[in-house]
Amino acid sequence: MRIEGKNYKTIWFDQNSKNVKIIDQTKLPHEFIIKDLETVDDAINAIKVMEVRGAPLIGATAAFGIVLAIKENNDLNFIKKSAEDLVKARPTAINLQWAIHRMNNKISMIKSENLFDVALNEAGLICNEDETFCEEIGKNGLKLIEEIYKEKKSTINILTHCNAGWLATINWGTATSPIYHAHNKGIPIHIWVDETRPRNQGANLTSYELNEEEIPNTIIADNTGGILMQRGQVDMCIVGTDRTLSNGDVCNKIGTYLKALAANDNNVPFYVALPSSTIDWNLKNSKDIPIEERDPKELSHVDGIIGDKIIDGIQIYPKKSKALNLAFDVTPAKYVTALITERGICEASEDGLKRLFK
């Protein structure tokens, strides 16, 4: 996808420096900075502080983290410890565990002198697969937008939450992929972008990338979606997910559940877009999903820009006030109209998922 007219992916390996390159998303939208990850600790930190974020991109970064660990110290004990530390970097997105498990399986039977090349190739495959999966998600989701457009014959208003765009994946995005495909096909669309407190990833990232692709969009406060649905100004919702259970329950950025409730009450279709790497086939109860609790400062302090000067860390809460910063919530499957995957669209249920992923 494009930034200032130039095509980028969110992560790649530089053959010259032997480092991993990322777009530092903590600097967007005010600065565009490409950062080098030189060590496995750099990869762990990038995940923790959210220089990279979004379940698929976290998984890809973890895979490259294993590559950097091997480059740093081709010792099985060091690599094992690095893998454990990577998994601990963020607890909710299942792609992180999935990618580490896949990398470990791939290198477990390989001779040490070949580990680096094998690991690098596997990390590249993970990235290529994610890009393909997200493109297919877009093609499948496009059909849903086309169905609404055939009836409405005017601009389709789509509400999305947080950032499930190409910045959260390798390319295309999950929730945004159908949007990009519809735009490329000439279907008139407009996107309601939840600002998504506390990190404002909708405003800072989703609106940013939609602007770069010249797709009409409007940022709204997180709690505005309900009244827009009541007024008939939302034709459909499409969100991403950090972990979807085999029963169809969806764990996504905090606030997703409330959007699903509002959509259900107003008969607005509520879709969740995800690659198969985001499905947790083992966990059966959504109450057992580890919900990340982040630093309260993400709530109480904000960054911004005045003129050309970037201002960070401005406190907006009373100094004595406490804050709770849960990063995710769970939307029960009964509120999800359907799941959009790389293999097709299915109902949010065990039968629906197993039909696509036998």
C-alpha positions as CSV (number, residue, x, y, z in Angstrom):
1,M,0.0,0.0,0.0
2,R,1.0,3.6,-0.4
3,I,2.6,6.3,1.7
4,E,3.3,9.6,-0.1
5,G,2.7,7.7,-3.4
6,K,5.3,5.0,-2.7
7,N,4.5,1.4,-2.1
8,Y,5.5,-0.1,1.3
9,K,5.1,-3.2,3.4
10,T,5.1,-3.0,7.2
11,I,8.2,-5.2,7.7
12,W,11.0,-6.6,5.6
13,F,14.5,-8.0,5.8
14,D,17.4,-5.9,4.5
15,Q,20.0,-8.2,2.9
16,N,22.7,-5.5,3.0
17,S,22.5,-4.7,6.7
18,K,21.1,-8.1,7.8
19,N,18.6,-6.2,9.9
20,V,14.8,-6.2,9.9
21,K,13.2,-2.9,8.8
22,I,9.8,-1.7,10.2
23,I,7.7,1.4,10.0
24,D,7.7,2.8,13.5
25,Q,4.0,3.2,14.1
26,T,4.4,5.1,17.3
27,K,5.6,8.1,15.2
28,L,2.6,8.1,12.8
29,P,0.8,10.2,11.6
30,H,3.1,13.1,12.3
31,E,6.4,11.4,11.3
32,F,7.2,8.6,8.9
33,I,10.3,6.7,10.2
34,I,11.7,3.4,9.1
35,K,13.5,1.8,12.0
36,D,16.1,-1.0,12.1
37,L,15.7,-4.0,14.4
38,E,19.2,-5.4,14.9
39,T,18.7,-7.9,17.8
40,V,15.9,-10.1,19.2
41,D,15.6,-7.6,22.1
42,D,14.8,-4.9,19.5
43,A,12.0,-7.1,18.1
44,I,10.7,-7.8,21.6
45,N,10.7,-4.1,22.4
46,A,9.1,-3.2,19.1
47,I,6.2,-5.5,20.0
48,K,5.9,-4.3,23.6
49,V,5.9,-0.6,22.9
50,M,3.8,-1.0,19.8
51,E,6.2,0.2,17.2
52,V,4.6,-2.7,15.4
53,R,1.0,-3.8,16.3
54,G,-1.9,-5.7,14.9
55,A,-2.1,-9.4,15.3
56,P,-0.7,-10.5,11.9
57,L,2.2,-8.0,12.0
58,I,3.0,-9.0,15.6
59,G,3.3,-12.6,14.4
60,A,5.5,-11.7,11.5
61,T,7.8,-9.6,13.8
62,A,8.1,-12.5,16.2
63,A,9.1,-14.7,13.3
64,F,11.8,-12.2,12.3
65,G,12.7,-12.0,16.0
66,I,13.8,-15.7,15.8
67,V,15.9,-14.8,12.8
68,L,17.6,-12.0,14.7
69,A,18.2,-14.3,17.7
70,I,20.0,-16.8,15.4
71,K,22.0,-14.1,13.8
72,E,23.0,-12.8,17.3
73,N,23.8,-16.2,18.9
74,N,23.4,-19.5,17.1
75,D,22.9,-21.4,20.3
76,L,19.8,-23.5,20.9
77,N,19.4,-22.4,24.5
78,F,19.6,-18.7,23.5
79,I,17.1,-19.3,20.7
80,K,14.7,-21.1,23.0
81,K,14.9,-18.3,25.6
82,S,14.4,-15.7,22.9
83,A,11.3,-17.5,21.7
84,E,9.9,-17.6,25.3
85,D,10.6,-13.9,25.7
86,L,8.9,-13.1,22.4
87,V,5.8,-14.9,23.4
88,K,5.6,-12.9,26.6
89,A,5.9,-9.6,24.8
90,R,2.1,-9.2,24.4
91,P,-0.4,-11.8,25.6
92,T,-3.6,-11.4,23.7
93,A,-2.9,-11.7,20.0
94,I,-2.7,-15.5,19.2
95,N,-0.6,-14.8,16.0
96,L,2.4,-14.3,18.3
97,Q,2.3,-17.8,19.7
98,W,1.3,-19.2,16.3
99,A,4.3,-17.7,14.6
100,I,6.8,-18.8,17.3
101,H,5.4,-22.3,17.3
102,R,5.7,-22.5,13.5
103,M,9.3,-21.1,13.6
104,N,10.3,-23.6,16.3
105,N,8.9,-26.5,14.4
106,K,10.7,-25.5,11.3
107,I,14.2,-25.1,12.8
108,S,13.9,-27.9,15.4
109,M,15.4,-30.6,13.1
110,I,17.8,-28.4,11.2
111,K,21.6,-28.4,11.6
112,S,22.9,-25.3,13.3
113,E,24.9,-24.1,10.3
114,N,21.7,-23.8,8.3
115,L,19.5,-22.3,10.9
116,F,19.7,-18.7,9.8
117,D,18.8,-19.3,6.2
118,V,16.0,-21.7,7.1
119,A,14.5,-19.3,9.7
120,L,14.8,-16.3,7.3
121,N,13.0,-18.3,4.6
122,E,10.2,-19.3,6.9
123,A,9.7,-15.8,8.3
124,G,9.5,-14.6,4.6
125,L,6.9,-17.3,3.9
126,I,4.8,-16.2,6.9
127,C,4.9,-12.6,5.6
128,N,4.0,-13.7,2.0
129,E,1.2,-15.9,3.2
130,D,-0.3,-13.1,5.3
131,E,-0.2,-10.8,2.4
132,T,-2.0,-13.4,0.2
133,F,-4.5,-14.2,3.0
134,C,-5.4,-10.5,3.5
135,E,-5.8,-10.0,-0.3
136,E,-8.2,-12.9,-0.4
137,I,-10.1,-11.6,2.6
138,G,-10.6,-8.4,0.6
139,K,-11.9,-10.3,-2.4
140,N,-14.4,-12.2,-0.2
141,G,-15.4,-9.1,1.7
142,L,-15.9,-7.2,-1.5
143,K,-18.9,-9.4,-2.3
144,L,-20.7,-8.2,0.8
145,I,-20.1,-4.5,-0.1
146,E,-21.3,-5.2,-3.7
147,E,-24.5,-6.8,-2.4
148,I,-25.3,-3.6,-0.4
149,Y,-24.4,-1.4,-3.3
150,K,-26.7,-3.2,-5.7
151,E,-29.6,-2.3,-3.5
152,K,-28.5,1.1,-2.2
153,K,-27.0,2.4,-5.5
154,S,-25.2,5.2,-3.6
155,T,-22.2,5.6,-1.2
156,I,-21.7,2.8,1.2
157,N,-21.0,3.9,4.7
158,I,-18.7,1.5,6.6
159,L,-17.8,1.8,10.2
160,T,-14.5,0.3,11.5
161,H,-12.8,0.2,14.8
162,C,-9.1,0.8,15.8
163,N,-6.7,-0.1,13.0
164,A,-7.1,-3.4,11.1
165,G,-5.6,-1.8,8.1
166,W,-2.5,-2.7,6.1
167,L,-0.4,-1.2,8.9
168,A,-1.7,-4.0,11.2
169,T,-0.6,-6.7,8.7
170,I,2.0,-7.0,6.0
171,N,-0.2,-5.5,3.3
172,W,-3.9,-4.9,2.5
173,G,-5.1,-5.3,6.1
174,T,-8.0,-7.4,7.3
175,A,-11.0,-5.1,7.9
176,T,-9.7,-2.6,5.3
177,S,-9.0,-5.1,2.6
178,P,-12.6,-5.3,1.4
179,I,-12.6,-1.5,1.6
180,Y,-9.5,-1.2,-0.6
181,H,-10.9,-3.7,-3.1
182,A,-14.2,-1.9,-3.3
183,H,-12.4,1.4,-3.8
184,N,-10.2,-0.1,-6.6
185,K,-13.4,-1.4,-8.3
186,G,-14.9,2.1,-8.3
187,I,-17.7,1.5,-5.7
188,P,-18.3,4.8,-3.8
189,I,-17.5,4.3,-0.1
190,H,-17.1,6.4,3.0
191,I,-15.5,5.1,6.2
192,W,-16.5,6.1,9.7
193,V,-13.2,5.7,11.6
194,D,-13.5,5.2,15.4
195,E,-10.7,7.3,17.0
196,T,-10.2,4.3,19.3
197,R,-8.9,5.5,22.6
198,P,-6.6,5.4,24.3
199,R,-3.9,5.1,21.6
200,N,-6.1,6.6,18.9
201,Q,-5.0,4.0,16.4
202,G,-8.1,4.6,14.3
203,A,-7.4,8.4,14.0
204,N,-3.6,8.0,13.8
205,L,-3.4,5.0,11.6
206,T,-6.6,4.0,9.9
207,S,-7.5,7.5,8.8
208,Y,-3.9,8.1,7.8
209,E,-3.7,5.1,5.5
210,L,-7.1,5.8,4.0
211,N,-6.0,9.4,3.3
212,E,-2.9,8.0,1.5
213,E,-5.2,5.8,-0.6
214,E,-7.6,8.8,-1.2
215,I,-10.6,7.0,0.3
216,P,-13.2,9.3,2.0
217,N,-13.3,8.9,5.7
218,T,-14.4,10.7,8.8
219,I,-12.9,10.3,12.3
220,I,-15.6,9.9,15.1
221,A,-15.3,9.7,18.8
222,D,-15.5,6.1,20.0
223,N,-19.1,6.4,21.3
224,T,-20.5,8.1,18.2
225,G,-21.2,4.9,16.2
226,G,-24.4,4.1,18.1
227,I,-26.2,7.3,17.1
228,L,-25.0,7.0,13.5
229,M,-26.5,3.5,13.4
230,Q,-29.8,4.8,14.8
231,R,-29.9,7.5,12.1
232,G,-29.3,4.9,9.4
233,Q,-25.9,6.4,8.5
234,V,-24.0,3.1,8.8
235,D,-24.6,0.4,6.2
236,M,-22.2,-2.2,7.7
237,C,-19.4,-2.6,10.3
238,I,-16.1,-4.4,9.5
239,V,-13.6,-4.9,12.3
240,G,-10.5,-7.0,12.8
241,T,-9.6,-9.4,15.6
242,D,-6.6,-10.4,17.7
243,R,-7.9,-13.8,18.6
244,T,-11.0,-15.6,17.5
245,L,-12.0,-18.8,19.2
246,S,-13.3,-21.9,17.3
247,N,-16.8,-21.1,18.6
248,G,-16.8,-17.7,16.9
249,D,-16.2,-15.5,19.9
250,V,-14.1,-12.5,18.9
251,C,-11.4,-10.8,21.0
252,N,-10.5,-7.4,19.6
253,K,-9.6,-3.9,20.6
254,I,-11.5,-2.5,23.5
255,G,-14.8,-1.0,22.4
256,T,-15.6,-3.7,19.7
257,Y,-18.2,-5.3,21.9
258,L,-20.1,-2.1,22.3
259,K,-20.1,-1.5,18.6
260,A,-21.5,-5.1,18.1
261,L,-24.3,-4.4,20.6
262,A,-25.2,-1.2,18.8
263,A,-25.1,-2.9,15.4
264,N,-27.3,-5.7,16.6
265,D,-29.9,-3.3,18.1
266,N,-30.1,-1.4,14.8
267,N,-30.0,-4.3,12.4
268,V,-26.6,-3.3,11.0
269,P,-24.5,-6.2,9.7
270,F,-21.4,-6.7,11.9
271,Y,-18.5,-8.5,10.2
272,V,-15.1,-9.6,11.5
273,A,-12.2,-10.0,9.1
274,L,-9.4,-12.4,9.9
275,P,-6.7,-14.6,8.5
276,S,-6.7,-18.2,9.8
277,S,-3.5,-17.5,11.8
278,T,-5.7,-15.5,14.2
279,I,-8.0,-18.5,15.0
280,D,-7.3,-20.1,18.4
281,W,-8.4,-23.7,17.9
282,N,-7.5,-24.8,21.4
283,L,-9.0,-22.3,23.8
284,K,-12.7,-23.1,24.3
285,N,-13.9,-20.4,26.8
286,S,-13.5,-16.7,26.0
287,K,-13.2,-16.0,29.7
288,D,-9.8,-17.7,29.5
289,I,-8.4,-15.3,26.9
290,P,-5.6,-13.3,28.5
291,I,-6.7,-9.7,28.3
292,E,-3.8,-7.3,28.2
293,E,-3.8,-4.5,30.7
294,R,-1.5,-1.7,29.6
295,D,0.0,1.3,31.3
296,P,-2.7,3.8,32.6
297,K,-0.5,6.6,31.1
298,E,-1.9,5.7,27.7
299,L,-5.2,7.0,29.0
300,S,-4.1,9.9,31.1
301,H,-1.5,11.4,28.6
302,V,-1.8,12.4,25.0
303,D,0.6,13.3,22.2
304,G,0.0,15.9,19.5
305,I,1.4,18.5,17.2
306,I,1.4,22.3,17.3
307,G,2.5,23.8,14.1
308,D,5.6,21.8,13.3
309,K,6.4,20.9,16.9
310,I,5.5,17.5,18.2
311,I,4.3,17.6,21.8
312,D,4.2,14.4,23.8
313,G,3.1,13.3,27.2
314,I,0.5,16.0,28.0
315,Q,-1.5,14.9,31.0
316,I,-5.3,15.3,30.6
317,Y,-6.5,13.5,33.8
318,P,-6.5,14.8,37.4
319,K,-3.1,13.9,38.9
320,K,-4.8,12.0,41.8
321,S,-7.1,10.0,39.6
322,K,-6.6,6.3,38.9
323,A,-7.2,4.8,35.4
324,L,-7.8,1.2,34.2
325,N,-6.4,0.5,30.7
326,L,-7.8,-2.9,29.4
327,A,-6.7,-3.2,25.8
328,F,-9.2,-5.7,24.5
329,D,-12.8,-7.0,25.0
330,V,-14.7,-10.1,23.8
331,T,-17.7,-10.0,21.4
332,P,-19.8,-13.1,21.7
333,A,-20.4,-15.0,18.4
334,K,-24.1,-14.3,18.5
335,Y,-23.5,-10.6,17.7
336,V,-21.2,-11.4,14.7
337,T,-23.0,-11.5,11.4
338,A,-20.2,-13.5,9.8
339,L,-16.5,-14.0,9.7
340,I,-14.5,-13.0,6.6
341,T,-11.5,-15.2,6.1
342,E,-9.1,-16.0,3.3
343,R,-11.1,-19.2,2.5
344,G,-14.5,-17.5,2.3
345,I,-17.2,-16.2,4.5
346,C,-18.8,-18.3,7.3
347,E,-21.0,-17.9,10.3
348,A,-19.3,-17.2,13.6
349,S,-19.5,-20.7,15.0
350,E,-17.5,-23.9,15.3
351,D,-19.5,-25.5,12.4
352,G,-18.9,-22.4,10.2
353,L,-15.2,-22.4,10.8
354,K,-14.8,-26.1,10.4
355,R,-16.6,-25.9,7.1
356,L,-13.9,-23.7,5.8
357,F,-10.9,-25.1,7.7
358,K,-11.4,-28.9,7.8
